[in-house]
Each structure stands twice: as structure tokens, then as C-alpha cells.
Amino acid sequence: MPSVKGMKPLLLGVVMMLLMSAGVVAEERDAAVVGALAERLAEEEDSLRVFYAARDGRPAWQEAESVTGFAAALRRLEADGLTPQDYRPDVLVAGHRQVQAEGQTPASRARFDLQASRVLLTALRHLQRGKVDPHRIDPDWEVPIDAPPLDLAAVSQAVDAQRFEQAFALARPSAAPYERLRAGLARYRHIERQGGWPRLPLRQQPLRPGDLHDDVPLLRERLAIIGELEVMAADLFAVTESDAAEPRRYDDTLVAAVERFQRRHLLEVDGIVGPRTREALNVPVGERIAQIRVNLERARWLLHGLPDSFVLVDIAGYRISYFRPDGDVWRSRIVVGRPYRRTPSLRSAITHLTLNPTWTVPPTILREDVLPKVRRDLGYLREHDLMVLSPSGRRLDPREVDWWQPGNVILRQRAGPQNALGRVVLRFPNDHLVYLHDTPAQGLFASEQRAFSSGCIRVQGVLELAQHLFDDTGTPAHVASLVAEGATRNIYLARPVPVILHYWTVHPGEGGELVFRPDIYQRDATLLSALDRPLNW
């Protein structure tokens, strides 16, 4: 019988043989799975074939640790406003266990591997391009989703390293507004877990600065929860004797916090807690969370492939921003379309400007707005300097037109200071016949909510914007001098400038704080319903 000392090399040799045998079995098993995958991939979508081509045909989801780690990462997609249950993380974990219990046949392992990879690519696509197809909920949508191709080789490497968050980061928009929306979503979900915020009772009388009222402590608590009082934390926590004596006093510190709240919700900034401010204060935290989720989806549609220099029209925010080539940003106020004449979402390029424009009354405005007024009083035409023209452009006598059956007459307003388009129009190709323009009605820019137009966008300070466009594109023109000449003329830019018209009801402010806007076109509910609709696998 061999000694113990003599048995050690023998045992080591047996172990090595077993390991080599197991390795051969594993290689044979993996080769069988690769073959089964290859057979099935011929019938799968292109993205799956590209993913496995980047892996040289190797399976990706054979180890339990990879599957459970992937499932955990899918659950964390809630942070992007997506619904983790759409990606069935629990089904994946259970499916992997079932495959193992079935004896791991190559066919079953290949089938599971494809199932998990399909989930991965779906999640990546939703992170990059959005879960909802905007064309399905808005037939007038004209903004292409310009996301770059996914680097599936890098995704494959992240999967092998079980760095699933890194894989997701490859798909997410990298723009700062997206990350700020994610941070805001996390913050408001934390508020919801803490119980939300108190609701102010409905009142007929507004709460004014200096008032004594039982609602004041509730108002103070409500604003402290969302951080409006954090700016003046010393005032909040270092309570003065007068505050202690009169906690019901609507004092200056609280007034300043209300004004910040009003500014962040596009309300009139007056410090008075009237019906509209009270209504905004009483929106439940769950509704604000839903609003953030909806706008994260909109961000996934838009925040890819943005040019270095472009004009961005923020419809629901009533703001325009021109991101100039030198890095500066020119911003101003705008007036947008009424709810029944919406400003569309689109992407185009500003090609030329019209100085001292005439205005041809569009058919809808002619039919619904102008004709009823002309029928009541023919003097309306003279008051608004409107010429009556035939389709060929021949001048007509208004008294000889049957205004109840005017046919194809054209109404055109002469150029001048009272022209509806003002002194300059910025034009870009689109199917909605909308454009950016000046306006004689400058007083409308003073309102916080400015949905007053028939779809086109009126821009405060548009002459300054026009000059920036000329300067930045190398177009030799001086706007003020040309306008002063009074002649109507088109001037083409030396190169087009991209323009995007987009609709956000939540957007990070310049300081990073979330700004909530009224849903003037009632689009949020439709998008939220589509976003929450379960996926069909």
C-alpha cells in the first residue's frame, strides 16, 4: 500500500485530470451553445446579430451572477423614469434557474441567452431613443430622433465584466439636462417616501404679504419640503422673537420663498398666494413625479446629436435660446400658439430672413378670425391696412366682394410698424408654415404665460437675434440699417442655422433647479399613458 507521502502526487494528478476533463466538457458544451445560437440568430433582428457578432458568437448569460446582476440593474431603471417590470427582471432570474434545472441542453441555454440579450437591447433602445414612438401620439411630430449607433462591442465588454450600469450609460443622453432631470426625479421620489407635502385648504381670499393666517405654518412647511426656503436656511431655523410670537405671520422670508416658487412654475411673481399659486402648491408629489418622467422621455427623444450651434424654441417654457458658435447663449421671451392653434414640434434650419415683411393672412386665420370681423364692419380692412387681392395678385375693391362667399380672395397687410410680423421674419422650411418673427404687440411679453399666437413664434428682441445670425454665419448685413430703409427684402444666410421647436413641461433652470410649466397643450397625459403601457414581449 503506498504511503501517504506517495499518495499526494497521485491525488494531485487525479484532480488535474478531473479539471481537464471538466474543461473539455465545458468547452464542448459552450461550443454546442454557440452552434445553437448561430442557428437561431439567422431568424433574429439585426441588432441581436450585431451584438453576438461583437462577441464572436459567444453566449452572454450563462452564469447566474451575470443574470442576477443584470436583473438588479434593470430594477434600477426606475431612476430614468422607466418601469422596471417592462423588462421582467424576476422572469429572467427564474428563467435561468429553470434552464439549469432542465439539465442545460444547448437549445434551452441558447434560447435563454437570446431572451436575456433581447431584454438588454430593448432597455438600451428605450434609454437612448425613448420607449414611446412620438409619431404614435403626435401625428404632427417632425423632430427626427438623431441618436448615434450604439457601440455594441463596448456593451458586450461591459456585460462580460458585469458592469451593467456602464452599458446603460453608453445609451443614455449625455447632456446635462438629462442628468438634472434624473436627480430631480430621485429627489421628488424621496419626498414621496417621506409622506409628500401638506395640502393648503381652498380659500376665496388670497394670502397677501403681512397677513396673519392659519395657512401660513402649512405654507412654510410646504415650501421647506421642496427647498424653496433652503436659500434662506438661517432665517428659517433661527426663529426670531416676533416669529415665535406670530407663526401665522406671512413674513418677508416666506414671501421671497413664494416668489421663487411662482418663478419656477411660470406664475405671476407677486408673492400673493391666490387661486393659481394655491393650485400649483397643491399638486400632489405623485403628479410632479409623473411630470418629470414624461419629460425624461422627451429628453431621450431630443438630447442626441445636437449641433454645436442652434436655435432652441422651448414652447411650454415660452423661451428661446440661441447657442452661438463661440459658446455664448442668447436667450429671450417668446409668444407661442394658443391651445387650439398649437405651435408644432419640429426640427429644421433657418435659411433666410425677410426684412420689412408684408403679411398674407393664412387661410385658417382668414376664415375663423378675419372674415367675421370684415362682415360686421368693412372698415376693419382699412384699420389694419389690409389689401384685398385676387389669386393672381390683382387689387380688388372690398366693396365689390361678397364677404359671405369671398372665394379665393387674398388679404395682405402692407409692411410697416403695425404689420403683424413686425420688422423681421426668420424663415425655415416646414409643413406647418410657422416661423419666428417680430411683433408690434410688445406688451404680451410681460405675461408669464404667453400662448397668444396662431402657431407662429413671436420673439422679443428678434432684431438682436437676427444680427447674431448674420454675424455668426458670415452674412454681410446690418439689420438696423436695412430695416430703416423700409424696403421688403429677403436675405439668405451664408449657411443655414439649425432650429428645434420642442415641448417641455419640466426643464432644469439655469441654476439646475427644476422648473415646472403648465401643460398648455394637454400632451402629458397621453404620453404618460403610453409610457406606462406594459410591453408586449
SEMAR-151466 format. One line per field, with one value per residue (C-alpha): x, y, z. Coordinates in steps of 0.5 Angstrom, whole numbers, always signed. Each point is the difference from the previous one (the first is absolute). Layout:
<pts>
u = (X; ...)
v = (Y; ...)
w = (Z; ...)
</pts>
This chain:
<pts>
u = (+0; +3; +2; -4; +6; +0; -8; +1; +2; -5; -5; +2; +0; -7; -2; +3; -3; -7; +1; +3; -6; -5; +4; -1; -8; -1; +4; -5; -6; +2; +1; -7; -3; +4; -3; -7; +1; +2; -6; -5; +4; -2; -7; +1; +0; +7; +1; +1; +4; +5; +0; +2; +5; +3; +1; +3; -7; +2; -6; -1; -5; +3; +2; -5; +4; -1; -7; -2; +5; -4; -7; +3; +2; -7; -4; +5; -3; -5; +5; -1; -8; -1; -4; +5; -6; +0; +7; -2; +6; -4; -2; +8; +2; -5; +1; +8; -2; -5; +6; +5; -6; -1; +7; +3; -2; +4; -7; -3; +6; +0; -7; +1; +6; -4; -5; +4; +4; -7; -1; +6; +0; -7; +2; +6; -5; -5; +6; +2; -6; -6; -5; -5; +0; -2; -3; -6; -2; +1; -1; +3; +6; +6; +6; +5; +3; +7; +3; +7; +1; +1; +7; -2; +7; +1; -7; +3; +6; -4; -4; +6; +2; -7; +0; -7; +0; +5; -3; -6; +4; +2; -7; -3; +0; +7; -3; +0; -8; -1; +4; -3; -7; +2; +3; -7; -4; +4; -1; -7; -1; +4; -5; -6; +3; +0; -7; +0; -2; -6; -6; -3; -7; -4; -1; -4; +4; +8; +5; +4; +7; -1; -7; -1; -3; -1; +3; +7; +3; -2; +2; +7; +0; -2; +6; +5; -1; +2; +5; -2; +2; +7; +2; -1; +1; +3; -7; -4; +4; +2; -7; -1; -4; -5; -1; +0; -6; -3; +1; -6; +3; +1; +7; +5; +4; -6; -2; +7; -1; -7; +3; +6; -6; -4; +6; +1; -7; -1; -5; +0; +5; -3; +0; -7; -3; -6; -4; +5; +6; -4; -2; +7; +2; -5; +2; +2; +7; -2; -2; +6; +4; -4; +1; +8; -1; -3; +5; +6; -4; +0; +7; +2; -3; +4; +6; +4; +4; -1; +4; +6; -4; -8; -6; -5; -7; -3; -7; -3; +5; -1; +7; +5; +8; +5; +6; +5; +7; +4; -3; -5; -7; -5; -7; -7; -7; -5; -7; -3; -6; -7; -2; -5; +6; +6; +7; +3; +6; +5; +7; +2; +5; +0; +1; -1; -3; -6; +1; -6; -4; -7; -5; -5; -6; +0; -6; -2; +1; -4; -5; -1; +2; +0; -6; -5; +3; +0; -7; -2; +4; +3; +5; +4; +4; +2; +1; +5; +3; -2; -1; -5; +4; -3; +4; +4; +2; -5; -2; -8; -5; -2; -7; -1; +2; -6; +3; -4; +2; +7; +3; +8; +1; +6; +1; +7; +3; +5; +7; +0; +1; -7; +1; -2; +7; +4; +6; +3; -1; +4; -2; +2; -3; -6; -7; -4; +2; +3; +6; +3; -2; +0; -7; -3; -3; +6; -5; -1; +7; -1; -5; +3; -4; +0; -5; -3; +2; -3; +6; +6; +5; +1; +7; +1; +7; +0; +4; +6; -1; +0; +6; +3; -2; +3; +7; +1; -2; +5; -6; +2; -6; -2; -7; -2; +2; -3; -7; +1; +0; -7; +0; -2; +5; +3; +7; +3; +4; +7; -1; -7; +0; -4; -6; -4; -7; -1; -5; +2; -5; +6; +7; +6; +1; +7; +1; -1; -7; -6; -5; -7; -4; -8; -1; -4; -1; -2; +5; +3; -6; +0; +8; +0; -6; +5; +6; -4; -3; +3; +5; -3; +6)
v = (+0; +7; +5; +6; +4; -4; +1; +7; +1; -6; +4; +7; -4; -2; +7; +2; -5; +2; +7; -1; -5; +6; +5; -4; -2; +8; +1; -5; +3; +7; -2; -3; +6; +4; -4; +0; +8; +0; -4; +5; +6; -1; +2; +6; +7; +4; +3; -7; -3; +6; -1; -7; +1; +5; -6; -5; -4; -1; +0; +5; -2; -7; +2; +1; +6; +4; -2; +3; +6; +2; -1; +4; +6; -1; +2; +6; +3; +3; +5; +2; +0; -6; -6; -6; -5; +1; -3; -6; -1; -5; -4; +0; -3; -5; -2; -1; -5; -4; -1; -2; -5; -3; -2; +6; -3; +4; +2; +2; +4; +4; +1; +4; +3; +4; +1; +4; +3; +3; +3; +3; +3; +3; +3; +3; +3; +3; +3; +3; +2; -1; -5; +3; +2; +7; -1; -4; +5; +6; +0; +7; -2; +2; -1; -6; -4; +1; -5; -3; -7; -4; -3; -7; -2; +4; -2; -7; +1; +4; -7; -4; +4; +0; +8; +1; +7; +1; -3; +4; +7; -2; +1; +6; +7; +3; +7; +4; +1; -8; -1; +6; -3; -7; +4; +4; -7; -3; +6; +0; -7; +1; +5; -5; -5; +5; +1; +5; +7; +3; +3; +7; +1; +3; +8; +5; +6; +0; +0; +6; +2; +2; -3; -5; -6; -7; -3; +4; -6; -5; +4; +1; -8; -1; +5; -3; -7; +2; +4; +7; +2; -3; +6; +4; -6; +5; +3; -6; -3; +6; +2; +7; +2; +3; -6; -4; +4; +0; -6; +2; +6; +0; +3; +2; -6; -4; +5; -1; -7; +0; +5; -6; -5; +5; +1; -8; -1; +5; +4; +8; +1; +5; -4; -1; -7; +1; -6; -1; -1; -4; -4; -1; -1; -6; -4; -7; -2; -6; +4; +4; -7; -2; +7; -1; -7; +3; +5; -5; -4; +7; +1; -7; +2; +6; +0; -3; +2; +8; +4; +5; +6; +0; +4; -4; +2; -2; +0; -1; +4; +6; +1; +0; -2; +1; -4; +4; -3; +4; -4; +6; -1; +6; -1; +4; -1; -3; +0; -7; -2; -1; -7; +0; +2; -3; +1; -6; -4; -1; +1; +4; +5; +8; +1; +8; +6; +4; +8; +4; -5; +0; -5; -4; -2; -8; -4; -2; +7; +3; -5; +0; +7; +5; -1; +0; +7; +2; -2; +4; +6; +1; +6; -6; +0; +7; +0; -6; +2; -6; +0; -5; -4; -5; -6; +3; +6; +5; +5; +0; +5; -3; +3; -5; -6; -5; -1; -5; -4; +3; -6; +0; +8; +1; +5; +3; +5; +5; +1; +5; +1; -3; -6; -7; -3; +7; +2; -7; -8; -5; -6; -7; -6; -4; -2; +4; +7; +2; +5; +4; +8; +7; +3; +6; -2; +0; +0; -7; -2; +3; -6; -6; -5; +2; -4; +5; -1; -4; -5; +4; +3; +7; +1; +6; +4; -4; +5; -1; -8; +2; +4; -6; -5; +5; +1; -8; -2; +5; +3; +7; +4; +5; -1; +7; +4; -5; +1; +7; +0; -2; -5; -7; -5; -7; -1; -7; -2; -3; -6; -3; +0; -6; +2; -5; +1; -4; -1; -1; +1; -1; +2; +2; +7; +4; -2; -7; +0; -3; +5; -3; +3; +0; -6; +5; -5; -5; -5; -3; -5; -3; -1; -3; -5; -2; +0; -5; -4; -7; -3; -6; -5)
w = (+0; -2; +6; +1; -3; -6; -1; +0; -8; -1; +2; -3; -7; +1; +2; -6; -5; +3; -1; -7; -1; +2; -4; -6; +2; +1; -7; -4; +4; -2; -7; +0; +2; -5; -5; +3; +0; -7; -3; +4; -2; -7; +2; +5; -1; -3; +7; +3; -5; +0; +8; -1; -6; +5; +5; -6; +1; +8; +5; +5; +5; +2; +7; +6; +3; -7; +0; +7; -1; -7; +4; +5; -5; -3; +6; +1; -7; +4; +1; -7; +1; -4; +3; +2; -1; -7; +0; +4; +5; +4; -6; -2; +6; +1; -8; +1; +6; -4; -5; +5; +3; -7; -1; -4; -7; -5; -3; +6; +2; -7; +1; +7; -3; -5; +4; +5; -6; -3; +7; +0; -7; +2; +6; -3; -6; +5; +4; -7; -4; +5; +1; -4; -7; +0; -7; +3; +5; -4; -8; -1; +3; -4; +4; -2; +6; -2; +5; -3; -1; +7; +1; +1; +0; +6; +3; -1; +4; +6; +0; +1; +5; +4; -1; -2; +2; -4; -6; +1; +1; -7; -3; +5; -3; +3; +0; +7; +0; +0; +6; +3; -1; +3; +6; +1; -1; +5; +5; -1; +1; +7; +1; -1; +4; +6; -1; -5; +2; +3; -4; +1; +1; -5; +1; -4; +3; -2; +5; +0; +3; +7; +1; +6; -1; +2; -7; +1; +4; -5; -6; +4; +1; -8; -2; +4; -2; -7; +2; -2; +7; +0; -3; +6; +5; +5; +0; +0; +6; +4; +2; +3; +6; -5; -4; +6; +3; -7; -4; -4; -3; -7; +0; -5; +0; -1; -6; -3; +0; -3; -6; -1; +0; -5; -5; +0; -2; -5; +4; +1; +5; +5; +7; +0; +2; -5; -3; -6; +5; +5; -5; -2; +7; +1; -6; +3; +0; -4; -5; +0; -1; -6; -3; +1; -3; -6; -1; +0; -5; -4; +1; -3; -6; -1; +4; -5; -6; +2; -4; +3; -2; -1; +2; +5; +1; +7; -2; +7; +3; -4; -1; -6; +1; -6; +2; -4; -3; +5; +6; +2; +0; -2; +4; +0; +1; -6; -1; -3; -3; +4; +3; -6; -5; +2; -1; -3; +2; -6; -2; -6; -2; +0; -7; -1; +3; -3; +2; +0; -2; -2; +3; -4; +4; +1; -2; +7; +3; -6; +1; +7; +2; -5; -4; +6; +1; -7; -1; +6; -2; -6; +3; +3; -6; +0; +7; +0; -7; -4; -7; -4; -6; -5; +0; -6; +4; -3; +5; +2; +2; +7; -1; -6; +3; +3; +7; +1; -6; -1; -4; +0; +2; +3; +6; +0; +5; -2; +3; +6; +7; +1; -4; +4; -2; +3; -4; -1; -1; +1; -5; +0; -4; +3; -2; +5; -3; +7; +1; +5; +0; +3; +2; +2; +6; +4; +7; -1; +2; +7; +2; +3; -4; -8; -4; -4; -7; -6; +0; -2; +5; +2; +2; +5; -3; -6; -4; +5; -1; -8; +1; +3; -5; -5; +4; +1; -7; -3; -4; -1; +2; +5; +3; +3; -7; -4; +4; +0; -8; +0; -6; +1; -2; +1; +3; +0; +5; -3; +4; +3; +8; +3; +3; +5; +3; +6; +5; +8; +6; +4; -1; +4; +1; -1; +8; -1; +4; -4; -3; -1; -5; -1; -6; -4; -6; +5; -3; +6; +2; -7; +1; +7; -2; -6; +5; +5; -5; +1; -5; -4; -1)
</pts>
